[in-house]
């Protein structure tokens, strides 16, 4: 991201075994577009990420090996040579069956979060927040927008307005700042579309226009994604993900 640097390093276990790790470090003098320091807000995001991430244990969730707090916090996790799901799809010519297998595994990671006690909303499901490990298995990562349901006051919850990724934001997120499990399901439908068609929802539109039509209730249409025929059953699954929050899977 714009405010963090990621380095590759070595992790040495007590047994002497070495492994490659990713070290994500917050830049010490990060500023916003107006030149104002934003470290405090970013540190809160890192704190949120640590609180959620450190508790998770699933083969479909990237592990958190360790962290350092303070003025320049950092997070240490496994290094994935295959990169993100976006990079993996670009580097490999996968069959539709292989793509569906990756999606099914990523879905297990999201199911793990939603069935955790208390449930966890990831808050930013998208291909670049899914890493592919050395066994070609997807691992959900980047929990900076994640939260345990019920832990945040209504006042703080309004901070989620404007968060997320263009095309992946649910109507209730862009309109009211509501981040919850149905919002993750909405985003997962968007993930299916991008993986299977090659293009994200509303990829032809600028962010502002995408937000306006999302707020109005518009959803992606097959005509904008010719590589995924309108007759494909996946459209029915995605439309269920994009239904009103109470009607999503």
Secondary structure as GFF3:
##gff-version 3
##sequence-region A 1 249
A	DSSP	beta_strand	4	12	.	.	.	ID=ss1
A	DSSP	beta_strand	18	26	.	.	.	ID=ss2
A	DSSP	alpha_helix	39	53	.	.	.	ID=ss3
A	DSSP	beta_strand	64	68	.	.	.	ID=ss4
A	DSSP	beta_strand	74	78	.	.	.	ID=ss5
A	DSSP	alpha_helix	85	91	.	.	.	ID=ss6
A	DSSP	alpha_helix	96	115	.	.	.	ID=ss7
A	DSSP	beta_strand	120	121	.	.	.	ID=ss8
A	DSSP	three_ten_helix	127	129	.	.	.	ID=ss9
A	DSSP	beta_strand	130	132	.	.	.	ID=ss10
A	DSSP	beta_strand	138	140	.	.	.	ID=ss11
A	DSSP	beta_strand	147	148	.	.	.	ID=ss12
A	DSSP	alpha_helix	154	157	.	.	.	ID=ss13
A	DSSP	three_ten_helix	158	160	.	.	.	ID=ss14
A	DSSP	alpha_helix	171	176	.	.	.	ID=ss15
A	DSSP	alpha_helix	181	197	.	.	.	ID=ss16
A	DSSP	alpha_helix	207	215	.	.	.	ID=ss17
A	DSSP	three_ten_helix	222	224	.	.	.	ID=ss18
A	DSSP	alpha_helix	234	241	.	.	.	ID=ss19
A	DSSP	three_ten_helix	245	247	.	.	.	ID=ss20
###
